[in-house]
Every structure is written in structure tokens, then in C-alpha cells.
Amino acid sequence: MAKAEVLLTPREAAAEIGVSYAAVKQWILAGKLTSTKTPGGHHRIPQSALTPLVKSTPTKPKIQSRERFRNVSGRNQLVGKIVEVKISGLFAKVVLAIGDQQVTSIITADAAREMQLRKGQTAAALMKSTEVMIVRV
């Protein structure tokens, strides 16, 4: 039996190839990116359709060390994956999975939008006293 094709939302596709949601929507509307529509009219992108775009999308070299954070005074840094981003009003709840533990931070909704925080991204929790800050990695 053949495996079913994995379908992604435009936001998930954008996160996977490292571009903005708006770029993915423009590519769908221009016909550059293949998508199917749900009965509700929402676009779903086959994961296989992203393969050519991943190769053509320039990638920044990933810095694995914590040197990029040295301009921040907080030294207690835990790197993990974002498992939840919930924006409500002026605030956003961001949950990071770090090993088998989770760290939750409440930040401003503006900061979450500016950093384009999305589920599945790598981020770091910076802790100073009783505060936890989120840094997009």
C-alpha cells in the first residue's frame, strides 16, 4: 500500500523552507507552488512540492554555538523546539520543549509576531532571575 502524501498548511510549508507565509501564499496564487484545496477552501501543500524550493532557497549557515547570544547579559540559556505559540490580545504564550521538560514564557504578542515564532522552530529560553525570555535561533 502506498503511503499517503503529507499535506502542510501554508504556514507549516513556509516554516519548513524558511520563507514567510506571505511568500508561500503568493507562490500558490502565481502557480509556482502546487496546492490542493480542502472542502473549506483552505490550501494544503504536498510536502514533495517543497523539494525544488528547498534547493533554490538560499540558506544561512547555522551557528550551533551560543556565541550569537553573547550580546545578551543572561547566561542561563536552554535551547529547544517550540511546541506551542498562542497569541491572545496583547500577550503570547510560548512553550519550548527542552529534552523531556517544557518551559513556558509569556511575552508580548508584538514580540512573538516580530520574531515570527512558529511551532517546530528552534529557540532558546534565556533566564535571568524570575524572567524567561525567548530568542529565535
Summary of the structure (lengths in Angstrom):
residues: 137
radius of gyration: 17.3
end to end distance: 39.1
largest distance: 54.8
contacts: 332
relative contact order: 0.15
helix: 27%
strand: 36%
